[in-house]
Amino acid sequence: MPTNPVFPIIGIGASAGGVEALEGFFHAMPSDTGMAFVVVTHMPRGHATTLAEIISRYTTMPALNIRHDQPIEPNHVYIC
């Protein structure tokens, strides 16, 4: 039996103007899908974003700004 469970990682891309669409998506998404979500937006390198905080308002899944070498877990949202 593998030590790490296998689960889907869903990649979502959006422009800086796509926040409203992301809000609707996560509002409608159940929080126990068993999937991890990685959100990549078009932002300048080094630009601070509050997108994790914004998405947290629309889901009970933890929404985090991803860090280098961070383990990916199911039922989490990671912001790049």
N, C-alpha and C positions, 0 to 999 in steps of 0.2 A: 504494500500500500504506500502511495507517495506521501511524503511528509508535508508537502504543500498542496492544498486543494487546487483543482483546476477550475477556473471560472472565466467567463467572457470579460474582456476589457473593451469598452465601447469608446471610441474616439469621436468627439464632436468638435467641429470647427465653426468659428463664427467671427464676423468682423466686429469691430468695436461697437457698431450699431445693432448687434444681435442680442443684446441683453434681454429685451422683451421676449424674444423667441425662446431663449434659455429659461427665463422665468416660467413661461407656459409649459415647456417641456418638463421641467423638474416638478412643477406643481401637479402635473398629471401622472408622473412616474411613481409607482409604488416604491417604498423605501426598503423593501426586502426582496429585490429581484435576484440577488445572488451575483449581480454584475458590478463591476467597477466602471466609473465614468471618468474619462480624461477630457477636459475641455481646453481647447487651444484657441486663443483669440489673437487677432491681429493687433498687437500692441508694440510700441517701440521697445527695444531691448533695454532692460533696467527700469522700465516704467512701473511704478507701484500701482497695483490694482486692488480694488475692493470687491472684485467679482465673487470671491469665496463668501464674503459676508452677505452679499446680495442674494446669491443662490441659497444660502442658509435660511433665508426667509421663506423659501418655497419648497423645502424638503426637510425631512427629519434626518436624512443621511448626513454624516459629517462632510462638510465641504471645506477643503484645505488647499492652500497654496502648496504645490508640490515642491519637494526638495530633492536635490541630487541623491541618488541611492536610497530613496524612501521606498519601503515595501508597499506594494499596491494590495489593497484589501477589498473584498467584495462589499457592496452596499456603502460605498464611499464615493465622493466626487472630488476629483483632483483638478486644480486649475494650474495651467502652465502660463 
